[in-house]
Amino acid sequence: MRPTLSTDRLRLEPLAPEHADLLSRMDADPEVMRHVGGRALSREESLSALPRRTDPTADERGLGWWAGFQDDAFVGWWCLVLDEDPSTAELGYRLPRCAWGRGLATEGSRAMLDHGFETVGLGSIWAETRDANLGSQRVLTKNALRRVSRSDSGVVRYVVTRTEWADFLVLELRKDAGWENSSGAIAEAAHLAALGRELALPRLLAYRDALDQVDLTDDAGDVSDEVWRGRTAVRHGLQLLGEHPAS
Ligand SMILES: CC(C)(COP(=O)(O)OP(=O)(O)OC[C@H]1O[C@@H](n2cnc3c(N)ncnc32)[C@H](O)[C@@H]1OP(=O)(O)O)[C@@H](O)C(=O)NCCC(=O)NCCS
């Protein structure tokens, strides 16, 4: 079953027939549809996609579409589409114009990736967009997806594997530790641990080793704070893996 997901700003509810009006209003805007079909959709055209977007087979695996809300305002849909290969799924998103330019597509996509890798247990997640859709490509690259191909018709394909996702989480953890974001660093360590011992343990230990080697001799305090935040997050991740933090 698709769970309701939350991020700092978004509530992502399993998409359902009751969202029909919100979807058809969004699809009636030609600017929203510019790179996805090239023209506004009639209500009938928009709603013809609803059965696929509420497909119970996908739902059983925790996949499908979610409707996103910020303070109860509809801000678009995000999806992880069932693939014939059960180890992967396709990431997608569509936001009404009033929601663009605030980082919401990126934030909702991050929730899809966390859910897909941690809860569904996917081995990779892929996405396709058009060459001209630079905003969408930026959403993908900010979330660690890398470009793997381009078709003659200008469709570009992106992918992130589970291992690459684990590496991305370490980078985010380190960034948060450096930017005085203790709770963010702890949250990234928890996301890493949720990927499982095999991926998480070597990465947490390698980061802890790197922190142990930082030279704090002439430090005015900034670096030692960063090291402390990093160590706190690593300790949290190790505890979640059932490791004794000092080991
Ligand atoms: C594409 C779309 C999802 C982006 O949503 P958004 O909430 O504005 O995205 P975000 O704010 O999370 O991130 C967009 C990023 O792209 C960048 N961007 C946006 N338009 C751009 C452009 N024309 N050229 C280069 N970069 C662009 C933004 O600056 C931002 O990057 P930054 O954070 O580094 O500054 C949204 O415009 C949309 O839903 N469009 C219609 C449907 C669609 O195209 N869906 C994708 C189909 S594959």
PDBQT file of the ligand as one rigid body, heavy atoms in Angstrom, charges set to zero:
ROOT
HETATM    1  C1  LIG A 301       9.665  20.901 -14.177  1.00  0.00    +0.000 C 
HETATM    2  C2  LIG A 301       8.978  21.131 -12.847  1.00  0.00    +0.000 C 
HETATM    3  C3  LIG A 301       8.620  19.808 -12.238  1.00  0.00    +0.000 C 
HETATM    4  C4  LIG A 301       9.929  21.914 -11.914  1.00  0.00    +0.000 C 
HETATM    5  O1  LIG A 301       9.253  22.140 -10.682  1.00  0.00    +0.000 OA
HETATM    6  P1  LIG A 301       9.852  23.149  -9.559  1.00  0.00    +0.000 P 
HETATM    7  O2  LIG A 301       9.108  22.922  -8.293  1.00  0.00    +0.000 OA
HETATM    8  O3  LIG A 301       9.887  24.517 -10.104  1.00  0.00    +0.000 OA
HETATM    9  O4  LIG A 301      11.298  22.558  -9.414  1.00  0.00    +0.000 OA
HETATM   10  P2  LIG A 301      12.374  22.909  -8.276  1.00  0.00    +0.000 P 
HETATM   11  O5  LIG A 301      12.113  24.307  -7.809  1.00  0.00    +0.000 OA
HETATM   12  O6  LIG A 301      12.388  21.800  -7.293  1.00  0.00    +0.000 OA
HETATM   13  O7  LIG A 301      13.739  22.829  -9.088  1.00  0.00    +0.000 OA
HETATM   14  C5  LIG A 301      13.831  23.337 -10.393  1.00  0.00    +0.000 C 
HETATM   15  C6  LIG A 301      15.294  23.590 -10.703  1.00  0.00    +0.000 C 
HETATM   16  O8  LIG A 301      15.419  23.776 -12.107  1.00  0.00    +0.000 OA
HETATM   17  C7  LIG A 301      15.937  25.062 -12.365  1.00  0.00    +0.000 C 
HETATM   18  N1  LIG A 301      15.265  25.537 -13.574  1.00  0.00    +0.000 N 
HETATM   19  C8  LIG A 301      13.973  25.796 -13.740  1.00  0.00    +0.000 A 
HETATM   20  N2  LIG A 301      13.770  26.193 -15.024  1.00  0.00    +0.000 NA
HETATM   21  C9  LIG A 301      14.958  26.131 -15.647  1.00  0.00    +0.000 A 
HETATM   22  C10 LIG A 301      15.395  26.438 -16.964  1.00  0.00    +0.000 A 
HETATM   23  N3  LIG A 301      14.539  26.839 -17.911  1.00  0.00    +0.000 N 
HETATM   24  N4  LIG A 301      16.699  26.277 -17.256  1.00  0.00    +0.000 NA
HETATM   25  C11 LIG A 301      17.574  25.843 -16.314  1.00  0.00    +0.000 A 
HETATM   26  N5  LIG A 301      17.218  25.555 -15.042  1.00  0.00    +0.000 NA
HETATM   27  C12 LIG A 301      15.922  25.700 -14.715  1.00  0.00    +0.000 A 
HETATM   28  C13 LIG A 301      15.592  25.897 -11.138  1.00  0.00    +0.000 C 
HETATM   29  O9  LIG A 301      16.432  27.011 -11.023  1.00  0.00    +0.000 OA
HETATM   30  C14 LIG A 301      15.820  24.850 -10.045  1.00  0.00    +0.000 C 
HETATM   31  O10 LIG A 301      17.191  24.614  -9.823  1.00  0.00    +0.000 OA
HETATM   32  P3  LIG A 301      17.981  25.286  -8.573  1.00  0.00    +0.000 P 
HETATM   33  O11 LIG A 301      17.293  24.811  -7.332  1.00  0.00    +0.000 OA
HETATM   34  O12 LIG A 301      19.375  24.780  -8.701  1.00  0.00    +0.000 OA
HETATM   35  O13 LIG A 301      17.863  26.768  -8.744  1.00  0.00    +0.000 OA
HETATM   36  C15 LIG A 301       7.692  21.980 -13.011  1.00  0.00    +0.000 C 
HETATM   37  O14 LIG A 301       8.012  23.143 -13.704  1.00  0.00    +0.000 OA
HETATM   38  C16 LIG A 301       6.570  21.249 -13.731  1.00  0.00    +0.000 C 
HETATM   39  O15 LIG A 301       5.799  20.517 -13.103  1.00  0.00    +0.000 OA
HETATM   40  N6  LIG A 301       6.480  21.441 -15.061  1.00  0.00    +0.000 N 
HETATM   41  C17 LIG A 301       5.385  20.874 -15.839  1.00  0.00    +0.000 C 
HETATM   42  C18 LIG A 301       5.370  19.351 -15.904  1.00  0.00    +0.000 C 
HETATM   43  C19 LIG A 301       6.700  18.745 -16.225  1.00  0.00    +0.000 C 
HETATM   44  O16 LIG A 301       7.436  19.232 -17.077  1.00  0.00    +0.000 OA
HETATM   45  N7  LIG A 301       7.004  17.646 -15.517  1.00  0.00    +0.000 N 
HETATM   46  C20 LIG A 301       8.230  16.914 -15.717  1.00  0.00    +0.000 C 
HETATM   47  C21 LIG A 301       8.037  15.988 -16.835  1.00  0.00    +0.000 C 
HETATM   48  S1  LIG A 301       9.453  14.966 -17.028  1.00  0.00    +0.000 SA
ENDROOT
TORSDOF 0
